[in-house]
Amino acid sequence: MVLLTSVLLLLLSWVSLHNTARAVAEICRGTHCYGGETGDPRPCTGAHCPGGRSSRPPRQFNPATQGRAAQTAGSQHYQAYPSSARAASEAYPAVQPLRGRHGDSGSSSGGARMRAPEVLPAGCTDAECAALVKQFQPTNDTRDCRGIECRLPVRIRPKARAKSCVGEGCLAGSEESVSSAASQLPPVHLSDRAAQFLGDFPEFGYPSSELGGAPLGVQLTCDIKPGENEVPSEDALILHLQLAKGQEKLVEALRAQQMVIRDLQQKLADQQEALLSQQREILEQQRRMYEQMDVVKAQYGLLSDTVKQVSFQGLQGELQSYFESHLAGLQSQARSHLQKSYAVHKVDMDSKVMDAVGEANFPQPLLGCPSPCGSEEFCDFQRDPPLCEKCTMCPPGFFLISQCSPTADRMCQDRDECLELPNICGERVKCLNTPGGFRCLGVSEREAVMGLCGHDYFYNQELQECQACSDCDGEPVTVPCTAISDAVCGQPSESRLSQSWAANVAVPSARTSGTPIFPGLQLNIRGKESSDLLSNEAGKVTFLQHGLVWLDHNFAIKHSCRNFLQVGMRLNGSQEEEGRDLSGVRIEQPDGKYFQGVSVSGGVEVEPNHTFTLLLKSPNQHCNQSKDLHVYDITAPTFSLLWLSHDTGAVAMTAQMSLLVHYQTSYRPTFRMTSVSDPYMISLTHDNRGVRFTESGVVKFVLQHALYSMGHTCIREGFSLIAYTNHNGTGQEAMQAFKTGVNYRDTSITLSGAVSVDSGDTLSFEITSPSQCNIRYFGDSTGISMLSLIWIPSAVSSALTATVSRTGLPFGAVRNKPLLFQQISSDTPQVRLARSGEPNGRKNFIFLEKGTANIALNLKLIHSCNIVKLTLQRVGGPGQSGQAGPVSQQVSGYMPEGSEWASIGLRASFQVQNGTAVYVTLDCIRGRVNQITHEGGTNISVLWVAV
């Protein structure tokens, strides 16, 4: 059995060796074989011709194109010879499957999936081999043409030449095919034959047009590797030229900068040389001055010797005191001039210092004060000419170093409390010395109020440090020093609780014809009254006392700017800090057709040296001050303020509106509190839509909201802003203002008034608009959407509200006719409306006690007047005829087209006496007044504060 198995194995081995030798014997020879580069001239014979020595794919290898070509060739071969599939598979036994990038793919049955670069020979002599080669060759758009003949039309293109095929796989009659093809060969140039020959060899020829090859066998390549940033030659050249030009410009710029640096260095060297020369001059002047002093001393010695010889003892004492005083004055004057010379770069030493010592007119007497100075005065030689000045008093927290002399001021030095009292702040708290006091780091205000500062010191809340109490130095102490307040010296005077101030406001003249107001135009405040409350310089108001201030400004303007204007108030704390906007109102764009009267108000807490300004600005550059603005000149004061002392117990609050992104027909604004002087007295409600008050009093408020309206219904019906007071769950309308609507415009609506509130009452607001009017409410940091109010205790204030009377209203042509009112609120002991039957009944508001008043008036009417004037007149009581005259005035123009109602209002603060009366007049220029409503937009509020 074992022997039989061995015999079978030997027999199978012999059969396989025989087939292999036969396959090797049938080799492919000739110039058209893949191994044609060996130089063998013989034709290609054998059905198993190999594909050449190298099995690597050609350089221009496209797997997708080659794969499709192989599949196409395989399918055609199978259709041509359906019964010889096995023969076709045996015809190429040495073909290896192509190894792709993503794996190996073998050949399927029938050889249809063999890859073209591995199975195709370049050419053969047999016809069948030629047909197979033609089928397996990659297909392209040029079909069977080579070289320049591809450019010929198809009808005149030479036919393809049949190639010889030698071997068992060739078809019968291949010789006839070869002979017929040879007979039809056209005369082809040598260059075309070369191109055709190179096309048969992908290793040497150009790639096909699908692979990006040149159509005539010419191909331009770059050194750029595939996959890198390839740049066309033209773009690369342009880029290179641009880089070259950029380098040239950079070099030029660097050279220019070097020249500038050289110039600056030369100028700096010149300045240093000039400074050195000036210092040398100063030293020379000092040397000469010392020489003159020596001469004076020598002359004084000679003169004293002479006096001793003559034995005039009395005259000697007088002369000695005279020379000593002048010598001391000379020394102080020389010292001051030397300090000035070192501080200033260029000082004319010859004209100032040398004349001071008397060199120019020597031996004239030395310079000094024209008259002898007093006991608490010294001669200040730094002035030209010298004058007597009061001696400086050492401030609290400083101690005296040298007393005041006729030629020198008193010198003081700061007391170091931290060094004198090491444990003044405690063992664990660090002490920091400050001018006139000290600071305990990390100590809260509550701990300092409890008496941490110690005796003769108080806690300064502004500086947040302990300061020494003021020493009245013999003056009476009006208010003693406490733990949180300094002592007040001087005679006790009547403390003022309130005060008013009024001024006119003017627009400064334009410097040039094209001056834009985009950055902001400061309005000039021109006050005639001088007051210890404030100072008015350069169109600004600087406060001199701390307290609460209520501000009102009436403004009338006609403009043709391409957008709205905004008038606002700004308060600057100091020169270093940036000012904050208190309030602002937008004036819509009427295309310069009519005047618009607006009022802007606000309440704020001020400190000494705070600066107040009025600004007018445009949101863009398209507003010319000289061409687009026309302000109505109002004779009455347009700006007024009401100042309240902290002794009144008043509380100020400011809140901003929350932004709203959608539209509503009835809008209740929500607030975000920004500042409040006493959060216990004033707070917001739970939904932030109202303000709650802890104690009863009078509230002076103003609400200003910016809005953007869309729709013609807005123009016809307009907007209304209503203020409500809520007491024990019952709401009541307190005040209302009307605003004419606009279409696709930015505008503002504002309401100001004074109402009385009880403990626990709330104040809320609502803006109503037509149902088909779309409105967007918004705000920013410029105060255009804000709520500002001041709460005043009832003990020092009162409020009264009224509306116009239903009867007796002026109609038709109205010329300075007074308005009649009807009182809404209850009577107050300080102000009332004159009753019917009394002189000027229902016309005059009579004040029964001295104080400061503030009035806010809103009027809603229909008119055709060119100009409507609303004036507040003041009439004095018995013996007070000098106070008669207009207090404030507001102007408005035509009614906007399409609107049904118009509105006008004014606000003002002024002083009143016992018996002072005020009334309101209406004036219509070139037109008539048709109707004045007595409810819903027409009202007046009167605030009185004790003085």
HUWO-V102064 format. One record per backbone hydrogen bond with DSSP energy under -0.5 kcal/mol. CO is the residue of the C=O (numbers start at 1). NH is the residue of the N-H. E is the energy in kcal/mol with one decimal. If there is no record, write none. Layout:
co=CO nh=NH e=E
co=CO nh=NH e=E
This chain:
co=1 nh=5 e=-1.9
co=2 nh=6 e=-1.8
co=3 nh=7 e=-1.8
co=4 nh=8 e=-1.9
co=5 nh=9 e=-2.0
co=6 nh=10 e=-2.0
co=7 nh=11 e=-2.1
co=8 nh=12 e=-2.2
co=9 nh=13 e=-2.0
co=10 nh=14 e=-2.0
co=11 nh=15 e=-1.8
co=12 nh=16 e=-2.1
co=13 nh=17 e=-2.1
co=14 nh=18 e=-2.0
co=15 nh=19 e=-2.0
co=16 nh=20 e=-1.9
co=17 nh=21 e=-2.3
co=18 nh=22 e=-2.1
co=19 nh=23 e=-2.3
co=20 nh=24 e=-2.2
co=21 nh=25 e=-2.3
co=22 nh=26 e=-1.6
co=25 nh=27 e=-1.9
co=27 nh=29 e=-0.5
co=30 nh=33 e=-1.0
co=32 nh=123 e=-2.0
co=33 nh=36 e=-1.6
co=35 nh=38 e=-1.8
co=36 nh=39 e=-1.5
co=43 nh=45 e=-0.6
co=44 nh=125 e=-0.7
co=44 nh=166 e=-0.8
co=46 nh=49 e=-0.5
co=50 nh=34 e=-0.6
co=59 nh=61 e=-2.0
co=60 nh=62 e=-0.6
co=61 nh=63 e=-0.5
co=62 nh=66 e=-2.7
co=63 nh=67 e=-2.4
co=64 nh=68 e=-2.1
co=65 nh=69 e=-2.3
co=66 nh=70 e=-2.4
co=66 nh=116 e=-0.5
co=67 nh=71 e=-2.3
co=68 nh=72 e=-2.6
co=69 nh=73 e=-2.6
co=70 nh=74 e=-2.5
co=71 nh=75 e=-2.4
co=72 nh=76 e=-2.2
co=73 nh=77 e=-2.3
co=74 nh=78 e=-1.8
co=75 nh=79 e=-1.8
co=76 nh=80 e=-2.2
co=77 nh=81 e=-1.9
co=79 nh=82 e=-0.5
co=81 nh=84 e=-0.8
co=84 nh=88 e=-2.1
co=85 nh=89 e=-1.8
co=86 nh=90 e=-2.0
co=87 nh=91 e=-1.5
co=88 nh=92 e=-0.5
co=90 nh=93 e=-0.6
co=92 nh=95 e=-0.8
co=98 nh=100 e=-0.9
co=98 nh=105 e=-1.4
co=100 nh=103 e=-0.6
co=103 nh=100 e=-1.5
co=108 nh=111 e=-1.7
co=109 nh=112 e=-0.8
co=111 nh=114 e=-0.8
co=115 nh=118 e=-1.0
co=115 nh=119 e=-1.1
co=116 nh=120 e=-1.6
co=119 nh=121 e=-0.5
co=125 nh=165 e=-9.9
co=126 nh=130 e=-2.3
co=127 nh=131 e=-2.6
co=128 nh=132 e=-2.6
co=129 nh=133 e=-2.9
co=130 nh=134 e=-2.6
co=131 nh=135 e=-2.0
co=132 nh=136 e=-2.3
co=133 nh=137 e=-1.2
co=140 nh=143 e=-1.1
co=142 nh=145 e=-1.7
co=146 nh=149 e=-1.0
co=147 nh=150 e=-1.3
co=148 nh=151 e=-1.7
co=149 nh=152 e=-1.4
co=153 nh=156 e=-0.5
co=153 nh=157 e=-0.6
co=154 nh=157 e=-0.6
co=164 nh=126 e=-2.6
co=165 nh=127 e=-0.5
co=166 nh=46 e=-0.7
co=167 nh=170 e=-0.9
co=171 nh=174 e=-1.0
co=173 nh=177 e=-1.7
co=174 nh=178 e=-2.3
co=175 nh=179 e=-2.7
co=176 nh=180 e=-2.7
co=177 nh=181 e=-2.3
co=178 nh=182 e=-2.4
co=179 nh=183 e=-1.8
co=180 nh=184 e=-1.2
co=182 nh=185 e=-1.0
co=186 nh=188 e=-0.7
co=189 nh=193 e=-2.1
co=190 nh=194 e=-2.2
co=191 nh=195 e=-2.3
co=192 nh=196 e=-2.9
co=193 nh=197 e=-2.5
co=194 nh=198 e=-2.9
co=195 nh=199 e=-2.2
co=196 nh=200 e=-1.2
co=197 nh=201 e=-0.6
co=198 nh=201 e=-0.9
co=198 nh=205 e=-0.7
co=200 nh=202 e=-0.7
co=201 nh=204 e=-1.3
co=201 nh=205 e=-3.0
co=208 nh=211 e=-1.1
co=208 nh=213 e=-1.9
co=209 nh=212 e=-1.1
co=214 nh=217 e=-1.1
co=219 nh=221 e=-0.5
co=225 nh=228 e=-1.7
co=228 nh=230 e=-1.0
co=229 nh=231 e=-0.5
co=232 nh=236 e=-2.9
co=233 nh=237 e=-2.4
co=234 nh=238 e=-2.5
co=235 nh=239 e=-3.0
co=236 nh=240 e=-2.5
co=237 nh=241 e=-2.5
co=238 nh=242 e=-2.8
co=239 nh=243 e=-2.6
co=240 nh=244 e=-2.2
co=241 nh=245 e=-2.7
co=242 nh=246 e=-2.9
co=243 nh=247 e=-2.4
co=244 nh=248 e=-2.1
co=245 nh=249 e=-2.7
co=246 nh=250 e=-2.5
co=247 nh=251 e=-2.4
co=248 nh=252 e=-2.5
co=249 nh=253 e=-2.8
co=250 nh=254 e=-2.6
co=251 nh=255 e=-2.3
co=252 nh=256 e=-2.5
co=253 nh=257 e=-2.6
co=254 nh=258 e=-2.3
co=255 nh=259 e=-2.1
co=256 nh=260 e=-2.4
co=257 nh=261 e=-2.7
co=258 nh=262 e=-2.3
co=259 nh=263 e=-2.5
co=260 nh=264 e=-2.7
co=261 nh=265 e=-2.6
co=262 nh=266 e=-2.4
co=263 nh=267 e=-2.7
co=264 nh=268 e=-2.7
co=265 nh=269 e=-2.4
co=266 nh=270 e=-2.3
co=267 nh=271 e=-2.7
co=268 nh=272 e=-2.6
co=269 nh=273 e=-2.3
co=270 nh=274 e=-2.5
co=271 nh=275 e=-2.7
co=272 nh=276 e=-2.5
co=273 nh=277 e=-2.3
co=274 nh=278 e=-2.3
co=275 nh=279 e=-2.5
co=276 nh=280 e=-2.3
co=277 nh=281 e=-2.2
co=278 nh=282 e=-2.5
co=279 nh=283 e=-2.5
co=280 nh=284 e=-2.2
co=281 nh=285 e=-2.7
co=282 nh=286 e=-2.5
co=283 nh=287 e=-2.3
co=284 nh=288 e=-2.3
co=285 nh=289 e=-2.3
co=286 nh=290 e=-2.4
co=287 nh=291 e=-1.9
co=288 nh=292 e=-2.2
co=289 nh=293 e=-2.4
co=290 nh=294 e=-2.3
co=291 nh=295 e=-2.2
co=292 nh=296 e=-2.6
co=293 nh=297 e=-2.6
co=294 nh=298 e=-2.6
co=295 nh=299 e=-2.7
co=296 nh=300 e=-2.6
co=297 nh=301 e=-2.4
co=298 nh=302 e=-2.5
co=299 nh=303 e=-2.7
co=300 nh=304 e=-2.5
co=301 nh=305 e=-2.3
co=302 nh=306 e=-2.3
co=303 nh=307 e=-2.4
co=304 nh=308 e=-2.3
co=305 nh=309 e=-2.2
co=306 nh=310 e=-2.1
co=307 nh=311 e=-1.5
co=307 nh=312 e=-1.4
co=311 nh=313 e=-1.2
co=312 nh=316 e=-2.0
co=313 nh=317 e=-2.0
co=314 nh=318 e=-2.0
co=315 nh=319 e=-2.7
co=316 nh=320 e=-2.7
co=317 nh=321 e=-2.4
co=318 nh=322 e=-2.5
co=319 nh=323 e=-2.9
co=320 nh=324 e=-2.7
co=321 nh=325 e=-2.4
co=322 nh=326 e=-2.2
co=323 nh=327 e=-2.5
co=324 nh=328 e=-2.5
co=325 nh=329 e=-2.3
co=326 nh=330 e=-2.3
co=327 nh=331 e=-2.2
co=328 nh=332 e=-2.4
co=329 nh=333 e=-2.5
co=330 nh=334 e=-2.5
co=331 nh=335 e=-2.4
co=332 nh=336 e=-2.4
co=333 nh=337 e=-2.3
co=334 nh=338 e=-2.2
co=335 nh=339 e=-2.1
co=336 nh=340 e=-2.3
co=337 nh=341 e=-2.2
co=338 nh=342 e=-2.2
co=339 nh=343 e=-2.0
co=340 nh=344 e=-2.4
co=345 nh=347 e=-0.6
co=347 nh=349 e=-1.6
co=348 nh=352 e=-1.3
co=349 nh=353 e=-1.1
co=349 nh=354 e=-1.7
co=352 nh=356 e=-1.4
co=353 nh=357 e=-1.5
co=354 nh=359 e=-2.2
co=354 nh=360 e=-0.5
co=355 nh=358 e=-0.6
co=356 nh=367 e=-0.8
co=359 nh=362 e=-0.9
co=361 nh=364 e=-2.0
co=374 nh=377 e=-1.0
co=376 nh=391 e=-2.6
co=378 nh=380 e=-0.7
co=378 nh=389 e=-2.8
co=379 nh=381 e=-0.9
co=380 nh=383 e=-0.9
co=380 nh=387 e=-1.2
co=386 nh=370 e=-0.6
co=387 nh=380 e=-3.2
co=389 nh=378 e=-2.4
co=395 nh=398 e=-1.6
co=397 nh=415 e=-2.7
co=399 nh=413 e=-2.5
co=402 nh=411 e=-1.8
co=405 nh=408 e=-0.5
co=406 nh=379 e=-3.4
co=408 nh=405 e=-2.5
co=411 nh=401 e=-3.0
co=411 nh=402 e=-1.3
co=413 nh=399 e=-2.8
co=415 nh=417 e=-1.2
co=416 nh=420 e=-2.1
co=417 nh=421 e=-2.7
co=420 nh=422 e=-0.5
co=421 nh=424 e=-1.5
co=430 nh=441 e=-2.2
co=432 nh=439 e=-2.7
co=434 nh=437 e=-2.0
co=436 nh=468 e=-2.1
co=437 nh=434 e=-2.2
co=438 nh=466 e=-2.3
co=439 nh=432 e=-2.8
co=439 nh=441 e=-0.7
co=440 nh=443 e=-1.5
co=444 nh=448 e=-1.7
co=445 nh=449 e=-2.2
co=446 nh=450 e=-1.2
co=447 nh=452 e=-0.7
co=448 nh=451 e=-1.4
co=448 nh=452 e=-0.7
co=448 nh=453 e=-0.7
co=454 nh=457 e=-1.1
co=456 nh=469 e=-2.5
co=458 nh=460 e=-0.6
co=458 nh=467 e=-3.0
co=459 nh=461 e=-0.7
co=460 nh=464 e=-1.9
co=460 nh=465 e=-1.2
co=465 nh=460 e=-3.0
co=466 nh=438 e=-2.0
co=467 nh=458 e=-2.7
co=470 nh=472 e=-0.7
co=472 nh=475 e=-1.4
co=476 nh=478 e=-0.8
co=476 nh=490 e=-2.3
co=479 nh=488 e=-2.8
co=483 nh=459 e=-2.8
co=485 nh=482 e=-2.4
co=487 nh=489 e=-0.5
co=488 nh=478 e=-2.3
co=488 nh=479 e=-1.5
co=497 nh=645 e=-2.8
co=499 nh=643 e=-3.5
co=501 nh=641 e=-2.3
co=503 nh=638 e=-0.8
co=503 nh=639 e=-2.5
co=504 nh=526 e=-3.3
co=506 nh=524 e=-2.6
co=512 nh=515 e=-0.8
co=514 nh=516 e=-0.7
co=515 nh=625 e=-3.1
co=517 nh=520 e=-0.6
co=517 nh=618 e=-0.9
co=520 nh=522 e=-0.6
co=521 nh=616 e=-2.2
co=522 nh=508 e=-0.5
co=523 nh=525 e=-0.5
co=523 nh=614 e=-0.6
co=524 nh=506 e=-2.2
co=524 nh=526 e=-0.7
co=525 nh=527 e=-0.8
co=526 nh=504 e=-2.0
co=533 nh=544 e=-2.7
co=533 nh=545 e=-0.8
co=534 nh=531 e=-0.6
co=535 nh=537 e=-0.6
co=535 nh=542 e=-2.9
co=537 nh=540 e=-2.1
co=539 nh=525 e=-0.6
co=540 nh=537 e=-1.6
co=540 nh=542 e=-0.5
co=541 nh=543 e=-0.5
co=541 nh=612 e=-3.2
co=542 nh=535 e=-2.4
co=543 nh=609 e=-2.8
co=547 nh=606 e=-2.8
co=548 nh=644 e=-3.5
co=549 nh=604 e=-2.2
co=550 nh=642 e=-2.7
co=551 nh=602 e=-1.7
co=552 nh=640 e=-2.2
co=553 nh=600 e=-2.3
co=555 nh=598 e=-3.2
co=556 nh=632 e=-1.7
co=557 nh=596 e=-2.2
co=558 nh=630 e=-1.1
co=559 nh=592 e=-1.6
co=564 nh=619 e=-0.8
co=565 nh=587 e=-3.6
co=566 nh=617 e=-2.2
co=567 nh=585 e=-2.4
co=568 nh=615 e=-2.4
co=569 nh=582 e=-2.4
co=569 nh=583 e=-0.9
co=570 nh=613 e=-2.3
co=571 nh=573 e=-0.5
co=571 nh=580 e=-2.3
co=572 nh=611 e=-2.4
co=580 nh=571 e=-2.4
co=583 nh=569 e=-2.3
co=585 nh=567 e=-2.3
co=586 nh=588 e=-0.6
co=586 nh=748 e=-0.6
co=587 nh=565 e=-2.3
co=588 nh=590 e=-0.8
co=590 nh=593 e=-0.9
co=595 nh=893 e=-1.8
co=596 nh=557 e=-2.2
co=596 nh=598 e=-0.6
co=598 nh=555 e=-3.1
co=600 nh=553 e=-1.8
co=602 nh=551 e=-3.1
co=604 nh=549 e=-2.8
co=606 nh=547 e=-1.9
co=607 nh=610 e=-1.7
co=610 nh=543 e=-2.5
co=611 nh=572 e=-2.9
co=612 nh=541 e=-2.2
co=613 nh=570 e=-2.2
co=614 nh=523 e=-2.6
co=615 nh=568 e=-2.3
co=616 nh=521 e=-3.0
co=617 nh=566 e=-2.3
co=621 nh=623 e=-1.8
co=622 nh=562 e=-1.7
co=623 nh=517 e=-1.1
co=624 nh=628 e=-2.2
co=624 nh=629 e=-0.5
co=625 nh=629 e=-0.5
co=628 nh=560 e=-1.5
co=630 nh=558 e=-2.4
co=632 nh=634 e=-0.9
co=638 nh=554 e=-2.5
co=639 nh=503 e=-2.7
co=640 nh=552 e=-2.4
co=641 nh=501 e=-1.7
co=641 nh=643 e=-0.5
co=642 nh=550 e=-2.7
co=643 nh=499 e=-1.8
co=644 nh=548 e=-2.7
co=645 nh=648 e=-1.4
co=645 nh=650 e=-0.5
co=646 nh=649 e=-1.3
co=651 nh=791 e=-3.0
co=652 nh=677 e=-2.2
co=653 nh=789 e=-2.1
co=654 nh=674 e=-2.6
co=654 nh=675 e=-1.9
co=655 nh=787 e=-3.0
co=656 nh=672 e=-2.4
co=665 nh=769 e=-1.7
co=667 nh=669 e=-0.6
co=667 nh=767 e=-3.0
co=670 nh=658 e=-2.1
co=672 nh=656 e=-2.4
co=675 nh=654 e=-2.8
co=678 nh=681 e=-0.8
co=678 nh=682 e=-1.5
co=681 nh=694 e=-2.0
co=683 nh=692 e=-3.7
co=685 nh=688 e=-1.2
co=688 nh=671 e=-3.3
co=689 nh=765 e=-0.6
co=690 nh=685 e=-2.1
co=691 nh=763 e=-2.1
co=692 nh=683 e=-2.0
co=693 nh=760 e=-2.6
co=696 nh=794 e=-0.8
co=697 nh=757 e=-2.7
co=698 nh=700 e=-0.5
co=698 nh=792 e=-2.8
co=699 nh=701 e=-0.6
co=699 nh=755 e=-2.0
co=700 nh=790 e=-2.2
co=701 nh=753 e=-1.8
co=702 nh=788 e=-2.3
co=703 nh=751 e=-2.1
co=704 nh=786 e=-2.1
co=705 nh=749 e=-2.3
co=706 nh=778 e=-1.5
co=707 nh=747 e=-2.4
co=708 nh=776 e=-2.4
co=709 nh=744 e=-1.6
co=709 nh=745 e=-0.9
co=710 nh=774 e=-2.2
co=711 nh=714 e=-0.8
co=711 nh=715 e=-0.6
co=712 nh=716 e=-1.4
co=713 nh=717 e=-2.1
co=713 nh=718 e=-0.5
co=714 nh=718 e=-1.8
co=714 nh=741 e=-0.5
co=716 nh=900 e=-1.4
co=719 nh=739 e=-2.4
co=720 nh=722 e=-0.5
co=720 nh=768 e=-2.4
co=721 nh=737 e=-2.3
co=722 nh=766 e=-1.9
co=723 nh=734 e=-3.1
co=723 nh=735 e=-1.3
co=724 nh=764 e=-2.2
co=725 nh=727 e=-0.5
co=725 nh=732 e=-2.0
co=726 nh=762 e=-1.7
co=727 nh=730 e=-1.4
co=729 nh=731 e=-0.6
co=730 nh=727 e=-2.6
co=732 nh=725 e=-2.7
co=735 nh=723 e=-2.7
co=737 nh=721 e=-2.6
co=739 nh=719 e=-2.6
co=745 nh=709 e=-1.4
co=747 nh=707 e=-2.5
co=749 nh=705 e=-2.5
co=751 nh=703 e=-2.7
co=753 nh=701 e=-2.4
co=755 nh=699 e=-3.1
co=757 nh=697 e=-2.3
co=758 nh=761 e=-1.8
co=761 nh=693 e=-2.1
co=762 nh=726 e=-2.4
co=763 nh=691 e=-2.1
co=764 nh=724 e=-3.0
co=766 nh=722 e=-2.8
co=766 nh=768 e=-0.5
co=767 nh=667 e=-2.8
co=768 nh=720 e=-2.0
co=770 nh=773 e=-1.3
co=772 nh=774 e=-0.6
co=774 nh=710 e=-2.5
co=775 nh=664 e=-0.5
co=775 nh=777 e=-0.5
co=776 nh=708 e=-2.0
co=777 nh=660 e=-1.2
co=778 nh=706 e=-0.7
co=780 nh=783 e=-0.8
co=783 nh=584 e=-1.5
co=785 nh=657 e=-1.5
co=786 nh=704 e=-2.4
co=787 nh=655 e=-2.6
co=788 nh=702 e=-1.8
co=789 nh=653 e=-2.4
co=790 nh=700 e=-2.4
co=791 nh=651 e=-2.3
co=792 nh=698 e=-2.8
co=793 nh=796 e=-1.1
co=794 nh=797 e=-0.5
co=796 nh=946 e=-2.6
co=798 nh=944 e=-2.6
co=800 nh=942 e=-3.1
co=801 nh=824 e=-2.4
co=801 nh=825 e=-1.6
co=802 nh=940 e=-2.6
co=803 nh=822 e=-3.7
co=812 nh=814 e=-0.8
co=812 nh=929 e=-2.8
co=813 nh=815 e=-0.5
co=814 nh=924 e=-2.7
co=817 nh=922 e=-2.7
co=820 nh=805 e=-2.6
co=822 nh=803 e=-2.4
co=830 nh=848 e=-3.6
co=830 nh=849 e=-0.7
co=831 nh=828 e=-1.1
co=832 nh=846 e=-2.6
co=834 nh=842 e=-3.4
co=835 nh=838 e=-1.5
co=838 nh=841 e=-1.3
co=840 nh=843 e=-1.6
co=840 nh=844 e=-1.8
co=842 nh=821 e=-2.8
co=844 nh=834 e=-2.7
co=844 nh=846 e=-0.6
co=845 nh=918 e=-1.7
co=846 nh=832 e=-2.0
co=847 nh=915 e=-2.9
co=850 nh=947 e=-0.7
co=851 nh=912 e=-2.6
co=852 nh=945 e=-2.4
co=853 nh=910 e=-2.3
co=854 nh=943 e=-2.8
co=855 nh=908 e=-2.0
co=856 nh=941 e=-2.2
co=857 nh=906 e=-1.4
co=858 nh=939 e=-2.1
co=859 nh=904 e=-2.1
co=860 nh=933 e=-1.9
co=861 nh=902 e=-2.5
co=862 nh=930 e=-2.6
co=862 nh=931 e=-1.7
co=867 nh=925 e=-2.7
co=868 nh=892 e=-2.1
co=869 nh=923 e=-2.2
co=870 nh=890 e=-2.3
co=871 nh=873 e=-0.6
co=871 nh=921 e=-2.4
co=872 nh=887 e=-3.7
co=872 nh=888 e=-1.0
co=873 nh=919 e=-1.9
co=874 nh=885 e=-1.8
co=875 nh=917 e=-3.1
co=877 nh=880 e=-2.3
co=880 nh=883 e=-1.5
co=881 nh=884 e=-1.2
co=885 nh=874 e=-2.4
co=888 nh=872 e=-2.8
co=890 nh=870 e=-2.6
co=892 nh=868 e=-2.9
co=896 nh=899 e=-1.7
co=902 nh=861 e=-2.2
co=904 nh=859 e=-2.3
co=906 nh=857 e=-2.7
co=908 nh=855 e=-2.7
co=910 nh=853 e=-3.0
co=912 nh=851 e=-2.0
co=913 nh=915 e=-0.6
co=913 nh=916 e=-1.9
co=916 nh=847 e=-3.0
co=917 nh=875 e=-3.7
co=918 nh=845 e=-2.6
co=919 nh=873 e=-3.1
co=920 nh=819 e=-2.5
co=921 nh=871 e=-2.2
co=922 nh=817 e=-2.1
co=923 nh=869 e=-2.8
co=924 nh=926 e=-0.5
co=925 nh=866 e=-2.3
co=925 nh=867 e=-1.3
co=926 nh=866 e=-0.5
co=928 nh=864 e=-2.3
co=928 nh=930 e=-0.6
co=929 nh=812 e=-2.8
co=931 nh=862 e=-2.7
co=939 nh=858 e=-2.8
co=940 nh=802 e=-2.3
co=941 nh=856 e=-1.9
co=942 nh=800 e=-2.0
co=943 nh=854 e=-2.0
co=944 nh=798 e=-1.7
co=945 nh=852 e=-2.8
co=947 nh=497 e=-0.8
